[in-house]
Amino acid sequence: MGGRITLTEREMEYLFRIIDSSTSILLRHQFFLWAQGEVQSLLPHGLLICTCDEGSGQPISIEKFSRTNIGEATFSELCRPDGGIVFRVISAWNMGKNRPVLLCPHYADCISYSQFANDLKHDDLERIAAHGMFDANGRTRSLFTFTQIPVALTERHAYFLELLMPHMHMALVRMLFHERHQHGIVAGKTKKMITDRQTEILRHVQMGKSNDEIAHLLSISPLTVKNHIQKILHKLGVNNRAHAVAKAMALKITL
């Protein structure tokens, strides 16, 4: 960053509240209320995508906290490892030596904006502010991608990201640990209950495919697809396809 930035008295108060309330986060809904509540005072946004890489062969956790209606197919596209905007932001962050990434047409220092402009307009994401945490070897451990931001981004937002990252990282890690500790056994049983064919169908549902499209791709009848989906809903204890996709992603069944 350029010159020294001094927080106003109100910003100091916002920062204290954000840090103080972060320490009590254990559950997903608490993280959601925190991100869409206190954090908004310094970093206003509509959608927050969090990635967490724990290493040791574990899959990367991708979590969504949104106050807007974003479809699962759109979210999956954003998070594609082979060119999705989230992983491209991670690459930009690494290339920028782990400094905050601000993607905004009005941000003078934003060299990378042109590389993302079409995607941001296409997905109605407007602007992106991203920052994360890395270990002693420079390996990315977490990245927080804020988007659907209603204001022009400045160096002040980059400074806010620097201040908040350790607390956001710990809140996310604490939430994930608590979920796995509380629901790990249930998740394991659920994975065993879902057959390989049902998992395959769930992945297609996650991509926004209809029953007819899934039937064509798998060379089975639409009625067979419908029966599989009904069994999936029953096994996961949900009422519709969207809830099934959300629960499958939370349990790491389809990712």
C-alpha positions in Angstrom: 0.0 0.0 0.0 1.0 3.6 -0.4 1.0 6.1 2.4 0.0 5.5 6.0 -3.8 5.1 6.6 -5.3 6.2 9.9 -8.6 4.8 11.0 -11.4 7.2 12.1 -12.9 6.8 15.5 -16.0 5.2 13.9 -13.9 2.8 11.9 -12.0 1.8 15.1 -15.3 1.1 16.8 -16.4 -1.1 13.8 -13.1 -2.9 13.8 -13.3 -3.7 17.5 -16.9 -5.0 17.1 -15.9 -7.3 14.2 -12.9 -8.7 16.0 -14.8 -9.1 19.3 -17.8 -10.9 17.8 -15.5 -13.2 15.7 -14.3 -15.0 18.7 -17.7 -16.5 19.5 -18.3 -18.0 16.0 -18.8 -21.8 16.0 -21.7 -22.4 13.7 -22.4 -21.7 10.0 -25.3 -19.4 10.7 -23.2 -17.4 13.2 -20.5 -16.9 10.5 -23.2 -15.9 8.0 -24.8 -13.3 10.4 -21.3 -12.0 11.3 -20.2 -11.6 7.6 -23.5 -10.1 6.5 -23.7 -8.0 9.7 -20.6 -6.5 11.4 -18.2 -7.1 8.6 -20.4 -5.1 6.2 -19.6 -1.9 8.2 -16.0 -2.0 6.7 -16.4 -4.2 3.7 -19.9 -3.9 2.2 -20.7 -6.8 -0.1 -23.5 -9.1 -1.3 -21.5 -12.4 -1.7 -18.5 -13.8 0.2 -16.8 -16.9 -1.1 -14.3 -18.5 1.3 -11.7 -21.1 0.4 -9.7 -23.1 2.9 -6.8 -25.5 2.0 -5.9 -27.7 5.0 -3.3 -29.7 3.0 -2.5 -33.3 3.8 -4.5 -34.4 0.8 -7.8 -32.9 2.1 -10.1 -31.4 -0.5 -10.2 -27.6 -0.6 -13.3 -26.3 1.3 -15.3 -23.7 -0.6 -18.0 -21.9 1.4 -20.6 -19.4 0.2 -22.2 -16.7 2.4 -24.6 -14.6 0.4 -27.4 -12.1 1.0 -28.4 -12.3 -2.7 -29.9 -15.2 -4.7 -27.2 -16.9 -6.6 -28.0 -20.3 -8.2 -25.9 -23.4 -7.5 -25.0 -23.8 -11.1 -23.6 -20.2 -11.2 -21.8 -20.8 -8.0 -20.3 -24.0 -9.3 -19.1 -22.2 -12.4 -17.4 -19.5 -10.3 -15.6 -22.2 -8.3 -14.4 -24.4 -11.2 -10.7 -25.3 -10.5 -10.0 -25.1 -14.3 -10.6 -21.4 -14.9 -13.4 -20.4 -12.4 -13.0 -16.8 -11.2 -12.3 -17.8 -7.6 -9.3 -19.8 -8.5 -8.1 -17.1 -10.9 -8.3 -14.6 -8.0 -6.2 -17.0 -5.9 -3.6 -17.0 -8.7 -3.7 -13.2 -8.9 -3.2 -13.0 -5.1 -0.2 -15.4 -5.3 1.3 -13.4 -8.1 0.8 -10.2 -6.2 2.9 -11.6 -3.4 -0.1 -12.2 -1.1 -1.2 -8.6 -1.0 -4.9 -7.7 -1.1 -6.5 -8.0 -4.6 -8.8 -5.2 -5.6 -10.7 -5.5 -8.9 -12.5 -2.3 -9.7 -12.5 -0.1 -12.8 -12.0 3.0 -10.7 -9.0 1.6 -8.8 -5.9 3.3 -10.3 -3.4 0.6 -9.2 -5.6 -2.3 -10.5 -3.5 -3.8 -13.4 -5.5 -7.1 -13.3 -9.0 -5.7 -13.8 -9.0 -6.1 -17.6 -8.3 -9.8 -17.1 -11.5 -10.2 -15.1 -13.8 -7.4 -16.5 -15.9 -9.6 -18.9 -16.4 -12.2 -16.1 -17.4 -9.6 -13.6 -20.0 -8.1 -15.9 -21.3 -11.4 -17.1 -21.9 -12.7 -13.6 -23.1 -9.4 -12.2 -20.3 -9.4 -9.6 -19.4 -5.7 -10.1 -16.2 -5.6 -8.1 -14.0 -8.0 -6.1 -11.9 -7.5 -3.0 -9.9 -10.5 -1.9 -7.2 -11.4 0.6 -6.1 -14.5 2.5 -3.7 -16.2 4.8 -0.6 -18.2 4.0 1.8 -20.4 6.0 5.6 -20.0 6.6 6.3 -21.6 3.2 4.1 -19.2 1.3 1.3 -21.9 0.7 -2.2 -20.4 0.5 -4.3 -21.6 3.5 -7.4 -19.5 3.0 -8.7 -16.8 0.7 -11.8 -14.6 1.2 -13.3 -13.2 -2.0 -15.8 -10.4 -1.5 -17.9 -9.4 -4.4 -21.2 -7.7 -5.4 -19.6 -4.6 -3.8 -21.7 -1.5 -4.1 -18.9 1.1 -3.7 -15.7 1.9 -5.6 -12.7 0.2 -4.0 -9.7 2.2 -2.6 -6.5 1.6 -0.6 -8.6 2.0 2.5 -10.5 -1.3 1.7 -7.1 -3.0 1.1 -6.1 -1.9 4.6 -9.3 -3.2 6.1 -8.6 -6.6 4.5 -5.1 -6.6 6.0 -6.6 -5.9 9.5 -9.4 -8.4 9.3 -7.8 -11.4 7.6 -6.3 -13.2 10.8 -9.7 -12.9 12.5 -11.7 -14.1 9.4 -9.3 -17.0 8.9 -9.7 -18.1 12.5 -13.5 -17.8 12.5 -13.7 -19.9 9.3 -11.3 -22.6 10.6 -13.2 -22.7 14.0 -16.5 -23.1 12.2 -15.2 -25.9 9.9 -13.6 -27.7 12.8 -16.8 -27.5 14.9 -18.9 -28.8 12.0 -16.6 -31.8 11.4 -16.4 -32.6 15.0 -20.2 -32.4 15.4 -21.3 -33.9 12.1 -18.3 -36.0 10.9 -20.0 -39.3 11.8 -23.3 -38.3 10.2 -21.4 -37.2 7.0 -19.6 -40.5 6.8 -22.9 -42.4 7.1 -24.5 -40.2 4.5 -21.8 -40.8 2.0 -22.2 -44.5 2.3 -26.0 -44.2 1.9 -25.6 -42.3 -1.4 -24.7 -44.7 -4.3 -22.1 -43.9 -6.9 -24.9 -43.4 -9.5 -26.8 -41.1 -7.2 -23.6 -39.1 -6.5 -23.1 -38.8 -10.3 -26.7 -37.6 -10.7 -26.2 -35.0 -7.9 -23.2 -33.6 -9.7 -25.3 -33.0 -12.8 -28.1 -31.5 -10.7 -25.5 -29.2 -9.1 -24.5 -28.1 -12.7 -28.2 -27.1 -13.3 -29.1 -30.1 -15.6 -32.7 -31.1 -16.0 -33.9 -34.7 -15.6 -34.1 -35.1 -19.4 -30.6 -33.8 -19.8 -29.2 -36.1 -17.1 -31.1 -39.0 -18.6 -29.5 -38.3 -22.0 -26.0 -37.9 -20.5 -26.2 -41.2 -18.6 -28.2 -43.1 -21.2 -31.0 -43.9 -18.8 -34.7 -42.9 -18.8 -36.0 -39.6 -17.3 -38.2 -41.7 -15.0 -35.1 -43.5 -13.6 -33.5 -40.1 -13.0 -36.6 -38.9 -11.2 -36.7 -42.0 -9.0 -33.0 -41.6 -8.1 -33.5 -37.9 -7.1 -36.5 -38.8 -4.9 -34.3 -41.4 -3.1 -31.6 -38.8 -2.7 -34.0 -36.2 -1.2 -35.2 -38.9 1.2 -31.7 -40.0 2.2 -30.5 -36.4 2.7 -33.6 -35.4 4.6 -34.3 -32.4 2.3 -37.4 -31.2 0.3 -36.0 -30.1 -3.0 -33.1 -30.3 -5.5 -31.6 -27.0 -4.4 -31.5 -28.1 -0.8 -30.0 -31.5 -1.8 -27.2 -29.7 -3.7 -26.5 -27.4 -0.8 -26.4 -30.3 1.7 -24.3 -32.5 -0.6 -21.7 -29.6 -0.9 -21.7 -29.1 2.8 -21.0 -32.8 3.3 -18.4 -32.9 0.6 -20.4 -35.5 -1.4 -20.2 -33.8 -4.8 -17.1 -31.7 -4.5 
